[in-house]
Amino acid sequence: MVKPELELEGLFPLTVADALRRTAATAPDVEAIVAPDGRITWGALADDVARVSAHLAAQGIRKGDRVGLCLGNSAQWMSIFLALGSLGAVTVPVNTRFVGSEMAYALRQSRVGTLITCDRLFKIDFISMLRDICPAIDRELPDPAVLELKKVIVIGDDVPTGAVSWSSMASAGVAGSTPPLACSPDDPLLIQYTSGTTSFPKGVVLTHRNMLANAYFSGLRMGLRPADRFHSARPFFHVAGTTLSILSVLQHAATLVSMDRFEAGEALRLMESERCTHFSGNDTMALMLLNHADRARRKLSLRGAWLAASPTIVRRVIDELGASECVVGYGLSEASPNVAQSCFWEPEEIRVSAAMRLEPGVSVRIRLANGSDAEVGETGEILVRGWNVMLGYFDKPKETAETLDASGWLATGDLGSLDGSGRLTFLGRAKEIIR
């Protein structure tokens, strides 16, 4: 189903700085995030983002610089991400589940100039990992093994000689720091590394427009409104955590209730105590919530949910968790991520069926094995074109050309079909679904 291009300018903010300015001005006393490291309102978060931006600028971070961020889900992660976006820098989230070789590859391939990392997360010692990757961190960077990495800023107590302490940076003056250059919606905001199954991952380059628009439409269709409370344990190193969690609540002046790792009993406790109105999950997470021994005694306030799940599970979430406005989405990192999502205002039987409405201004074709377009109801590969499609894979022109053609069509590698009304049903995948 090919749609005309949608002019997004003027509909809602399309840069991080503009979105934060609007939400902080209109809902300053609404909480922005509740996380393991504390809670903060939008007004206070905007002030913190301004301070962090100034300190990062004083460290030499400028528009277009690539900055690695290795940290668990937290208010601090959110603040740093929004600060980097406000500066026009490009955040490169580091998967906190990476082993040393994967982290080394991501740092080298993305050519980050600065890495902001915690010293430890759970049982993972990131400083030990960095010592193996770039031994010069104990003397002076850069290291010949990662020549582009000029600075490491450490959150925590284990700060090598060649690194900078976050606490000392935050307490230093910022006199003379260069004011940030204005960002445009088409400037890169993030490089998302996809899961590599047969090879190392690729860096998906996403713009402010890609992510801010996707976040707006996702939150709108989920039914987020100001001061709603959205539980999401999606990792912030993934677009399900950045676009569909952090930026969705930013666009709708809602509150993100997050966890550093998902555990069903603790999630149910948080949903009850924080009076969450919505939650995000995949089929596995939803089943863990539905089947947990504590569920029956928890008094939940759920109104809706965003799920990547089967109709059977969606039905149970509506009936047993009370999330009557539950919606279903399909996406992939290369589409920032949502391609299609049902809407809370649609009839329940449509939302349960998993036949999803395409995002506004996003076109989808179904391609058969012979290269022709499928008829209504036929199964084939899902192709996507629109404002949500990535710029490309960072520094990988061959792989970009194999996935994204000259006309802007993204080959997803996923199977689906379109019905007579243009709704998309996802039928299987060769790539990573937003799960």
C-alpha positions as CSV (number, residue, x, y, z in Angstrom):
1,M,0.0,0.0,0.0
2,V,1.8,3.1,-1.2
3,K,0.9,6.4,0.5
4,P,1.8,10.0,-0.3
5,E,4.6,11.4,1.7
6,L,3.4,13.1,5.0
7,E,4.7,16.6,5.9
8,L,5.6,16.3,9.6
9,E,6.8,19.8,10.2
10,G,4.4,21.7,12.4
11,L,2.6,18.6,13.7
12,F,4.8,18.0,16.7
13,P,8.4,18.5,17.8
14,L,10.9,16.8,15.5
15,T,14.1,17.4,17.6
16,V,15.0,16.3,21.1
17,A,15.6,19.9,22.2
18,D,12.3,21.2,20.9
19,A,10.4,18.2,22.4
20,L,12.0,18.7,25.8
21,R,11.4,22.5,25.7
22,R,7.7,21.9,25.0
23,T,7.1,19.2,27.7
24,A,9.1,21.0,30.4
25,A,7.1,24.2,29.7
26,T,3.7,22.6,29.6
27,A,4.0,19.8,32.3
28,P,7.0,20.8,34.5
29,D,5.5,19.1,37.6
30,V,4.7,15.8,35.9
31,E,7.3,13.1,36.7
32,A,9.5,12.2,33.7
33,I,10.9,9.0,34.9
34,V,10.8,6.6,37.9
35,A,13.9,4.4,37.8
36,P,16.2,2.4,40.1
37,D,18.3,5.6,40.7
38,G,15.4,7.8,41.6
39,R,12.6,9.9,40.1
40,I,12.5,13.4,38.5
41,T,9.9,15.7,37.0
42,W,10.1,17.1,33.5
43,G,10.9,20.6,34.8
44,A,13.8,19.3,36.9
45,L,15.0,16.9,34.1
46,A,15.2,19.8,31.7
47,D,17.4,21.7,34.1
48,D,19.5,18.6,34.6
49,V,19.8,18.1,30.8
50,A,21.0,21.7,30.5
51,R,23.7,21.2,33.1
52,V,24.8,17.9,31.6
53,S,24.9,19.4,28.1
54,A,27.1,22.2,29.4
55,H,29.5,19.8,31.1
56,L,29.7,17.5,28.0
57,A,30.3,20.6,25.8
58,A,33.1,21.6,28.2
59,Q,34.6,18.1,27.6
60,G,34.7,18.9,23.9
61,I,31.6,17.1,22.6
62,R,30.1,18.9,19.6
63,K,27.4,18.5,17.0
64,G,27.9,15.3,15.0
65,D,30.3,13.7,17.5
66,R,29.6,10.0,18.2
67,V,29.4,9.2,21.9
68,G,29.1,5.7,23.3
69,L,26.8,5.3,26.3
70,C,27.1,2.1,28.4
71,L,24.8,2.3,31.4
72,G,21.7,0.4,32.8
73,N,18.2,1.8,32.5
74,S,18.1,4.8,34.7
75,A,17.1,8.5,35.0
76,Q,20.8,9.3,34.4
77,W,20.8,7.4,31.1
78,M,17.7,9.4,30.0
79,S,19.3,12.7,31.0
80,I,22.6,11.9,29.2
81,F,20.8,10.8,26.1
82,L,18.6,13.9,25.9
83,A,21.7,16.1,26.7
84,L,23.6,14.5,23.8
85,G,20.7,14.9,21.5
86,S,20.3,18.6,22.5
87,L,24.0,19.1,21.6
88,G,23.5,17.5,18.2
89,A,25.8,14.6,19.2
90,V,25.0,11.1,18.1
91,T,24.4,8.6,20.9
92,V,25.8,5.1,20.3
93,P,24.1,2.9,22.9
94,V,26.3,0.0,24.0
95,N,24.4,-3.2,24.7
96,T,25.2,-3.9,28.3
97,R,25.0,-7.6,27.5
98,F,27.9,-7.4,25.0
99,V,31.0,-9.5,25.7
100,G,34.4,-7.9,25.3
101,S,34.8,-8.7,21.6
102,E,31.3,-7.3,20.7
103,M,32.0,-4.1,22.7
104,A,35.4,-3.7,21.0
105,Y,33.8,-4.1,17.6
106,A,31.0,-1.6,18.3
107,L,33.6,1.0,19.6
108,R,35.9,0.6,16.6
109,Q,33.2,0.3,13.9
110,S,31.2,3.3,15.2
111,R,34.4,5.3,15.7
112,V,33.2,6.9,18.9
113,G,35.4,9.7,20.2
114,T,34.0,9.6,23.7
115,L,32.6,6.7,25.8
116,I,30.4,7.4,28.9
117,T,30.2,4.2,30.9
118,C,29.4,3.0,34.4
119,D,32.2,1.0,36.1
120,R,30.0,-2.0,36.9
121,L,26.4,-3.2,36.2
122,F,25.2,-6.2,38.2
123,K,28.2,-8.6,37.9
124,I,29.7,-7.1,34.7
125,D,32.9,-5.2,35.2
126,F,33.1,-2.8,32.3
127,I,36.4,-1.2,33.4
128,S,38.0,-4.6,33.3
129,M,36.5,-5.2,29.8
130,L,37.9,-1.8,28.7
131,R,41.3,-2.6,30.1
132,D,41.4,-5.7,27.8
133,I,40.2,-3.7,24.8
134,C,42.4,-0.6,25.2
135,P,45.1,-1.0,27.9
136,A,46.1,2.6,27.5
137,I,43.1,3.5,29.6
138,D,45.4,3.0,32.6
139,R,47.9,5.6,31.2
140,E,46.6,8.0,28.5
141,L,44.2,7.5,25.6
142,P,44.0,6.9,22.7
143,D,45.1,3.3,22.5
144,P,46.4,1.9,19.2
145,A,43.7,-0.7,19.4
146,V,40.9,1.9,19.3
147,L,42.5,5.0,17.9
148,E,39.3,7.1,17.6
149,L,38.4,6.7,21.3
150,K,40.0,9.8,22.8
151,K,38.1,10.0,26.1
152,V,36.3,7.7,28.6
153,I,34.1,9.2,31.2
154,V,33.4,6.8,34.1
155,I,30.3,6.9,36.3
156,G,31.4,5.1,39.5
157,D,34.4,4.7,41.7
158,D,36.7,2.6,39.5
159,V,38.2,5.4,37.4
160,P,41.5,4.4,35.5
161,T,44.3,7.0,35.2
162,G,43.5,7.7,31.6
163,A,39.8,8.2,32.1
164,V,37.7,11.1,33.5
165,S,35.5,10.8,36.6
166,W,31.8,11.8,36.0
167,S,31.6,13.2,39.5
168,S,34.6,15.4,39.0
169,M,33.4,16.5,35.6
170,A,30.0,17.4,37.0
171,S,31.5,19.5,39.8
172,A,33.8,21.4,37.5
173,G,33.0,24.8,36.0
174,V,31.7,25.2,32.5
175,A,32.8,28.8,31.8
176,G,33.7,29.4,28.2
177,S,31.9,26.2,26.9
178,T,30.7,26.6,23.3
179,P,26.9,27.1,22.9
180,P,25.4,24.1,21.0
181,L,24.6,24.4,17.3
182,A,21.0,24.1,16.4
183,C,19.8,20.6,15.3
184,S,17.6,19.9,12.3
185,P,15.2,17.0,12.2
186,D,17.3,15.2,9.7
187,D,20.5,15.2,11.8
188,P,21.5,11.8,13.1
189,L,20.4,11.2,16.7
190,L,21.4,7.6,17.4
191,I,23.3,4.6,16.0
192,Q,21.5,1.4,17.0
193,Y,23.5,-1.8,16.7
194,T,21.3,-4.6,15.6
195,S,21.7,-8.2,16.9
196,G,24.3,-10.1,14.9
197,T,23.4,-13.8,14.4
198,T,25.8,-14.8,11.7
199,S,28.1,-11.8,11.8
200,F,28.9,-8.8,13.9
201,P,26.0,-6.3,14.3
202,K,25.5,-3.3,12.0
203,G,25.0,0.2,13.2
204,V,21.5,1.6,12.1
205,V,21.7,5.4,11.8
206,L,18.5,7.1,12.9
207,T,17.6,10.8,12.8
208,H,15.7,13.0,15.2
209,R,12.8,12.9,12.6
210,N,12.9,9.1,12.5
211,M,12.7,8.7,16.3
212,L,10.6,11.7,17.4
213,A,7.9,11.0,14.9
214,N,7.8,7.3,15.6
215,A,7.6,8.0,19.3
216,Y,4.8,10.5,18.8
217,F,2.7,8.2,16.7
218,S,3.3,5.2,18.9
219,G,2.3,7.0,22.1
220,L,-0.7,8.6,20.3
221,R,-2.0,5.2,19.1
222,M,-1.3,3.6,22.5
223,G,-3.5,6.3,24.2
224,L,-0.8,8.0,26.2
225,R,-1.9,11.4,27.6
226,P,-0.1,13.8,30.0
227,A,0.6,12.4,33.4
228,D,-0.1,8.8,32.3
229,R,2.4,6.3,33.8
230,F,4.0,3.9,31.3
231,H,5.9,0.9,32.6
232,S,8.6,-0.3,30.3
233,A,11.6,-2.5,31.2
234,R,12.8,-2.4,27.6
235,P,16.5,-1.9,27.6
236,F,17.5,1.7,26.8
237,F,20.3,0.4,24.5
238,H,17.5,-0.7,22.1
239,V,15.0,1.4,20.1
240,A,12.2,-0.2,22.1
241,G,13.7,1.6,25.1
242,T,14.7,4.9,23.3
243,T,12.0,5.5,20.7
244,L,9.1,3.6,22.2
245,S,9.8,4.4,25.8
246,I,11.9,7.5,26.5
247,L,10.8,9.5,23.5
248,S,7.2,8.4,23.6
249,V,6.8,9.8,27.2
250,L,8.7,12.9,26.2
251,Q,6.3,13.6,23.3
252,H,3.2,13.0,25.4
253,A,4.3,14.5,28.8
254,A,3.8,11.1,30.4
255,T,5.9,9.3,33.1
256,L,8.2,6.4,32.3
257,V,8.4,3.8,35.0
258,S,11.4,1.6,34.3
259,M,13.6,-1.2,35.6
260,D,17.2,-2.1,35.1
261,R,16.1,-5.7,34.2
262,F,12.7,-7.3,33.9
263,E,11.4,-9.5,36.7
264,A,7.7,-10.2,36.6
265,G,7.0,-10.0,40.3
266,E,8.8,-6.7,40.7
267,A,7.1,-5.4,37.6
268,L,3.7,-6.2,39.0
269,R,4.7,-4.5,42.3
270,L,5.8,-1.4,40.5
271,M,2.7,-1.3,38.3
272,E,0.6,-1.4,41.4
273,S,2.6,1.1,43.6
274,E,3.2,3.5,40.8
275,R,-0.4,3.3,39.5
276,C,0.8,2.5,35.9
277,T,-1.8,3.1,33.2
278,H,0.2,1.3,30.4
279,F,3.0,-1.2,30.0
280,S,5.2,-2.4,27.2
281,G,6.0,-6.1,26.6
282,N,6.5,-9.0,24.2
283,D,4.7,-12.3,24.4
284,T,7.3,-13.8,26.9
285,M,7.1,-10.8,29.2
286,A,3.3,-10.7,29.0
287,L,3.0,-14.4,29.8
288,M,5.4,-14.0,32.8
289,L,3.1,-11.3,34.1
290,L,-0.1,-13.2,33.4
291,N,1.1,-16.4,35.0
292,H,2.9,-14.9,38.0
293,A,1.8,-16.0,41.5
294,D,1.5,-12.4,42.7
295,R,-0.8,-11.2,39.8
296,A,-4.1,-12.0,41.6
297,R,-3.3,-9.9,44.6
298,R,-2.1,-6.9,42.8
299,K,-4.5,-4.1,42.3
300,L,-3.5,-2.7,38.9
301,S,-4.7,0.5,37.2
302,L,-3.8,-0.5,33.6
303,R,-5.7,1.0,30.8
304,G,-3.6,0.0,27.9
305,A,-0.4,-1.7,26.6
306,W,2.0,-1.9,23.6
307,L,2.6,-5.6,22.8
308,A,4.5,-7.6,20.2
309,A,2.4,-10.7,20.9
310,S,-0.1,-13.2,19.5
311,P,-3.8,-12.6,19.5
312,T,-4.2,-15.2,22.3
313,I,-1.9,-13.3,24.6
314,V,-3.4,-9.9,23.7
315,R,-6.8,-11.3,24.6
316,R,-5.6,-12.5,28.0
317,V,-3.9,-9.1,28.7
318,I,-7.2,-7.3,28.0
319,D,-9.3,-9.8,30.0
320,E,-6.9,-10.6,32.9
321,L,-4.8,-7.5,33.4
322,G,-7.6,-5.0,32.5
323,A,-5.6,-3.3,29.7
324,S,-8.7,-2.8,27.6
325,E,-7.0,-0.4,25.2
326,C,-4.1,-2.8,24.4
327,V,-2.5,-2.3,21.0
328,V,-0.1,-4.4,18.9
329,G,2.9,-3.2,16.9
330,Y,5.3,-4.4,14.3
331,G,8.7,-2.9,13.7
332,L,12.5,-3.3,13.3
333,S,15.5,-1.2,14.2
334,E,15.9,-0.1,10.6
335,A,12.4,1.5,10.7
336,S,13.1,3.3,14.0
337,P,11.2,1.0,14.8
338,N,7.4,1.0,14.2
339,V,6.0,0.3,10.8
340,A,2.5,-0.5,11.8
341,Q,0.5,-0.4,15.1
342,S,-3.1,-0.7,16.0
343,C,-4.9,2.2,17.7
344,F,-6.5,2.3,21.1
345,W,-9.7,3.8,19.6
346,E,-10.2,0.9,17.1
347,P,-12.7,-1.8,17.9
348,E,-11.3,-4.5,20.3
349,E,-11.7,-7.3,17.7
350,I,-9.4,-5.5,15.3
351,R,-6.8,-4.8,17.9
352,V,-6.8,-8.4,19.1
353,S,-6.6,-9.7,15.5
354,A,-3.1,-8.3,15.0
355,A,-4.1,-6.7,11.7
356,M,-2.2,-3.4,12.2
357,R,-2.8,0.0,10.7
358,L,0.3,1.4,8.9
359,E,2.0,4.5,10.5
360,P,0.8,7.8,8.9
361,G,2.8,8.5,5.8
362,V,4.5,5.1,5.8
363,S,4.1,2.9,2.7
364,V,4.3,-0.9,2.6
365,R,4.5,-3.3,-0.3
366,I,4.5,-7.1,-0.1
367,R,7.0,-8.6,-2.6
368,L,6.7,-12.2,-3.9
369,A,9.6,-14.4,-4.5
370,N,9.5,-13.6,-8.3
371,G,9.9,-9.9,-7.5
372,S,6.3,-8.9,-8.3
373,D,3.9,-7.2,-5.8
374,A,1.5,-9.5,-4.0
375,E,-2.2,-9.3,-4.3
376,V,-4.4,-8.7,-1.2
377,G,-4.0,-11.5,1.3
378,E,-0.9,-13.0,-0.4
379,T,2.2,-13.6,1.8
380,G,5.5,-12.1,0.8
381,E,8.4,-10.0,2.0
382,I,7.5,-6.7,3.7
383,L,9.0,-3.6,2.1
384,V,8.8,-0.3,3.8
385,R,9.3,3.3,2.7
386,G,8.7,6.6,4.5
387,W,9.9,9.0,7.1
388,N,10.7,6.2,9.6
389,V,13.4,4.5,7.4
390,M,17.0,4.7,8.6
391,L,19.7,6.8,6.8
392,G,21.6,3.5,6.4
393,Y,24.1,1.3,8.2
394,F,27.0,3.3,9.5
395,D,30.1,3.1,7.3
396,K,28.7,0.0,5.5
397,P,27.7,1.1,2.0
398,K,27.5,-2.4,0.6
399,E,25.1,-3.7,3.3
400,T,23.1,-0.5,3.0
401,A,22.6,-0.9,-0.7
402,E,21.6,-4.5,-0.2
403,T,18.8,-3.5,2.2
404,L,17.7,0.0,1.0
405,D,17.2,0.6,-2.7
406,A,17.6,3.8,-4.6
407,S,13.8,4.5,-4.4
408,G,13.9,4.4,-0.6
409,W,12.4,0.9,-0.1
410,L,13.7,-1.0,2.9
411,A,13.7,-4.8,2.5
412,T,12.9,-6.1,6.0
413,G,13.4,-9.8,5.4
414,D,10.1,-10.3,7.2
415,L,7.0,-12.0,5.9
416,G,3.5,-10.4,6.0
417,S,0.3,-9.7,4.1
418,L,-1.9,-6.7,3.5
419,D,-5.7,-7.0,3.7
420,G,-8.2,-5.1,1.6
421,S,-8.2,-2.1,4.0
422,G,-4.4,-1.9,3.9
423,R,-3.8,-3.4,7.3
424,L,-0.6,-5.3,7.8
425,T,-0.3,-8.7,9.4
426,F,3.2,-9.9,10.4
427,L,3.6,-13.6,9.6
428,G,7.2,-14.4,10.5
429,R,10.7,-13.0,10.4
430,A,14.3,-13.6,9.4
431,K,15.4,-10.5,11.3
432,E,14.9,-9.1,14.7
433,I,11.4,-8.1,15.7
434,I,11.0,-5.4,18.4
435,R,10.6,-7.9,21.2
